[in-house]
Amino acid sequence: MSQSSTLKSKDIARMMQNGRPVRSRSFLVFLEPLSDEDSDGRSTSCEAEPGKIAFIAPKRLGNAVLRNKYKRLLRAAFDHAVKTSESHYICDKNNIIFMAGNRLAGQDFYDIANEMSEIFARVAEKSTSSCDSKTSKRNTL
């Protein structure tokens, strides 16, 4: 994801209130599916605007140097997880926030990347099962 696809502060606050949280051992992920309509009520396609992403570390984790280190670690693990899995589908369909947790400090880079891949797999499984159930409901109507 490029720099232009980062979330703004007001979007992060809204997502943390309304987004769907997914827990991991080292971090917390908030997902917000992209809507099919913009604020004017016009229909938009997900292909026109891919999902946005943010990496945050709360102040309780330490000073600015440590928080920035955790955010860099999450960002690098995310890049690795996206390159090695089919998670780009989830990234294109959702706005995502990764929040560093207390246990991130002792984790290895590859452990964090594997956790991200596992989360992407869980989210993909849930989204395909919900799409399948919506399709079956439509077919029965």
Secondary structure, 3 states (H helix, E strand, C coil): CCHHHECCHHHHHHHHHHCEEEECCCEEEEEEECCCECCCCCECCCCCCCCCEEEECCHHHCCHHHHHHHHHHHHHHHHHHHHHCCCHHHHHHEEEEEEECHHHHHCCHHHHHHHHHHHHHHHHHHHHHHHHHHHHHHHHC
